[in-house]
Protein backbone atom coordinates (compact mmCIF):
# COMPACT_ATOMS: atom_id res chain seq x y z
CA UNK A 1 0.00 0.00 0.00
CA UNK A 2 1.34 3.42 -0.95
CA UNK A 3 1.78 6.03 1.74
CA UNK A 4 0.51 9.56 1.30
CA UNK A 5 1.98 12.67 2.86
CA UNK A 6 -0.26 15.71 3.24
CA UNK A 7 1.33 19.16 3.19
CA UNK A 8 -0.91 21.98 4.43
CA UNK A 9 -0.21 25.59 3.53
CA UNK A 10 -1.32 28.82 5.17
CA UNK A 11 -1.33 31.46 2.47
CA UNK A 12 0.23 34.83 3.13
CA UNK A 13 -1.70 37.08 5.52
CA UNK A 14 -3.69 34.16 6.90
CA UNK A 15 -3.69 32.15 10.11
CA UNK A 16 -0.25 31.29 11.49
CA UNK A 17 1.49 32.88 8.52
CA UNK A 18 -0.07 36.23 9.40
CA UNK A 19 0.95 36.11 13.05
CA UNK A 20 4.46 34.89 12.27
CA UNK A 21 5.07 37.69 9.76
CA UNK A 22 2.89 40.56 10.99
CA UNK A 23 5.91 42.69 11.94
CA UNK A 24 7.57 42.07 8.56
CA UNK A 25 4.54 42.64 6.30
CA UNK A 26 1.98 44.37 8.49
CA UNK A 27 0.08 45.92 5.58
CA UNK A 28 -0.16 42.63 3.63
CA UNK A 29 1.65 44.14 0.66
CA UNK A 30 2.79 40.72 -0.59
CA UNK A 31 -0.62 39.01 -0.41
CA UNK A 32 -1.78 39.00 -4.02
CA UNK A 33 -2.76 36.29 -6.49
CA UNK A 34 0.39 36.14 -8.61
CA UNK A 35 2.54 35.95 -5.48
CA UNK A 36 0.33 33.13 -4.16
CA UNK A 37 0.91 31.21 -7.40
CA UNK A 38 4.68 31.70 -7.01
CA UNK A 39 4.46 30.56 -3.37
CA UNK A 40 2.50 27.48 -4.43
CA UNK A 41 5.09 26.67 -7.09
CA UNK A 42 7.88 26.91 -4.51
CA UNK A 43 5.92 24.66 -2.15
CA UNK A 44 5.29 22.09 -4.90
CA UNK A 45 8.95 22.10 -5.90
CA UNK A 46 9.98 21.68 -2.26
CA UNK A 47 7.56 18.77 -1.75
CA UNK A 48 8.64 17.06 -4.99
CA UNK A 49 12.29 17.28 -3.98
CA UNK A 50 11.74 16.45 -0.28
CA UNK A 51 9.66 13.35 -1.01
CA UNK A 52 11.42 12.40 -4.25
CA UNK A 53 8.28 12.60 -6.42
CA UNK A 54 7.96 13.69 -10.03
CA UNK A 55 4.39 14.92 -9.53
CA UNK A 56 2.10 15.82 -6.64
CA UNK A 57 -1.65 15.87 -6.06
CA UNK A 58 -3.08 19.36 -5.56
CA UNK A 59 -6.16 19.80 -3.39
CA UNK A 60 -7.81 23.19 -3.03
CA UNK A 61 -10.75 24.44 -1.00
CA UNK A 62 -12.75 27.58 -1.85
CA UNK A 63 -10.19 30.30 -2.73
CA UNK A 64 -7.61 27.53 -2.93
CA UNK A 65 -9.52 26.11 -5.91
CA UNK A 66 -8.86 29.31 -7.85
CA UNK A 67 -5.14 28.94 -7.17
CA UNK A 68 -5.16 25.18 -7.67
CA UNK A 69 -6.98 25.17 -10.98
CA UNK A 70 -4.76 27.94 -12.38
CA UNK A 71 -1.65 26.17 -11.12
CA UNK A 72 -2.63 22.82 -12.64
CA UNK A 73 -3.21 24.43 -16.03
CA UNK A 74 0.16 26.21 -15.85
CA UNK A 75 2.19 23.26 -14.46
CA UNK A 76 0.82 19.96 -15.78
CA UNK A 77 4.34 18.54 -15.59
CA UNK A 78 4.31 18.86 -11.77
CA UNK A 79 0.75 17.73 -10.94
CA UNK A 80 -0.69 14.23 -11.32
CA UNK A 81 -4.18 14.97 -9.99
CA UNK A 82 -6.31 17.90 -8.87
CA UNK A 83 -8.99 17.69 -6.17
CA UNK A 84 -11.36 20.64 -5.76
CA UNK A 85 -13.57 21.13 -2.72
CA UNK A 86 -16.06 23.95 -3.12
CA UNK A 87 -14.69 24.87 -6.55
CA UNK A 88 -15.06 28.57 -7.28
CA UNK A 89 -16.38 29.01 -10.80
CA UNK A 90 -17.06 32.75 -10.98
CA UNK A 91 -16.08 35.15 -8.20
CA UNK A 92 -18.27 37.97 -9.51
CA UNK A 93 -21.33 35.73 -9.94
CA UNK A 94 -20.74 34.25 -6.48
CA UNK A 95 -20.60 37.74 -4.99
CA UNK A 96 -23.88 38.72 -6.65
CA UNK A 97 -25.62 35.53 -5.51
CA UNK A 98 -24.33 35.98 -1.95
CA UNK A 99 -25.47 39.61 -1.89
CA UNK A 100 -28.95 38.73 -3.15
CA UNK A 101 -29.24 35.89 -0.62
CA UNK A 102 -28.21 38.19 2.25
CA UNK A 103 -30.65 40.86 1.08
CA UNK A 104 -33.51 38.34 0.93
CA UNK A 105 -32.71 37.05 4.43
CA UNK A 106 -32.54 40.60 5.81
CA UNK A 107 -35.95 41.44 4.29
CA UNK A 108 -37.47 38.27 5.76
CA UNK A 109 -36.04 39.19 9.16
CA UNK A 110 -37.63 42.63 8.89
CA UNK A 111 -34.40 44.50 8.16
C-alpha positions in Angstrom: 0.0 0.0 0.0 1.3 3.4 -1.0 1.8 6.0 1.7 0.5 9.6 1.3 2.0 12.7 2.9 -0.3 15.7 3.2 1.3 19.2 3.2 -0.9 22.0 4.4 -0.2 25.6 3.5 -1.3 28.8 5.2 -1.3 31.5 2.5 0.2 34.8 3.1 -1.7 37.1 5.5 -3.7 34.2 6.9 -3.7 32.2 10.1 -0.3 31.3 11.5 1.5 32.9 8.5 -0.1 36.2 9.4 1.0 36.1 13.1 4.5 34.9 12.3 5.1 37.7 9.8 2.9 40.6 11.0 5.9 42.7 11.9 7.6 42.1 8.6 4.5 42.6 6.3 2.0 44.4 8.5 0.1 45.9 5.6 -0.2 42.6 3.6 1.7 44.1 0.7 2.8 40.7 -0.6 -0.6 39.0 -0.4 -1.8 39.0 -4.0 -2.8 36.3 -6.5 0.4 36.1 -8.6 2.5 35.9 -5.5 0.3 33.1 -4.2 0.9 31.2 -7.4 4.7 31.7 -7.0 4.5 30.6 -3.4 2.5 27.5 -4.4 5.1 26.7 -7.1 7.9 26.9 -4.5 5.9 24.7 -2.2 5.3 22.1 -4.9 9.0 22.1 -5.9 10.0 21.7 -2.3 7.6 18.8 -1.8 8.6 17.1 -5.0 12.3 17.3 -4.0 11.7 16.5 -0.3 9.7 13.4 -1.0 11.4 12.4 -4.3 8.3 12.6 -6.4 8.0 13.7 -10.0 4.4 14.9 -9.5 2.1 15.8 -6.6 -1.6 15.9 -6.1 -3.1 19.4 -5.6 -6.2 19.8 -3.4 -7.8 23.2 -3.0 -10.7 24.4 -1.0 -12.8 27.6 -1.8 -10.2 30.3 -2.7 -7.6 27.5 -2.9 -9.5 26.1 -5.9 -8.9 29.3 -7.8 -5.1 28.9 -7.2 -5.2 25.2 -7.7 -7.0 25.2 -11.0 -4.8 27.9 -12.4 -1.6 26.2 -11.1 -2.6 22.8 -12.6 -3.2 24.4 -16.0 0.2 26.2 -15.8 2.2 23.3 -14.5 0.8 20.0 -15.8 4.3 18.5 -15.6 4.3 18.9 -11.8 0.7 17.7 -10.9 -0.7 14.2 -11.3 -4.2 15.0 -10.0 -6.3 17.9 -8.9 -9.0 17.7 -6.2 -11.4 20.6 -5.8 -13.6 21.1 -2.7 -16.1 23.9 -3.1 -14.7 24.9 -6.6 -15.1 28.6 -7.3 -16.4 29.0 -10.8 -17.1 32.8 -11.0 -16.1 35.1 -8.2 -18.3 38.0 -9.5 -21.3 35.7 -9.9 -20.7 34.3 -6.5 -20.6 37.7 -5.0 -23.9 38.7 -6.7 -25.6 35.5 -5.5 -24.3 36.0 -1.9 -25.5 39.6 -1.9 -29.0 38.7 -3.2 -29.2 35.9 -0.6 -28.2 38.2 2.2 -30.7 40.9 1.1 -33.5 38.3 0.9 -32.7 37.0 4.4 -32.5 40.6 5.8 -35.9 41.4 4.3 -37.5 38.3 5.8 -36.0 39.2 9.2 -37.6 42.6 8.9 -34.4 44.5 8.2 
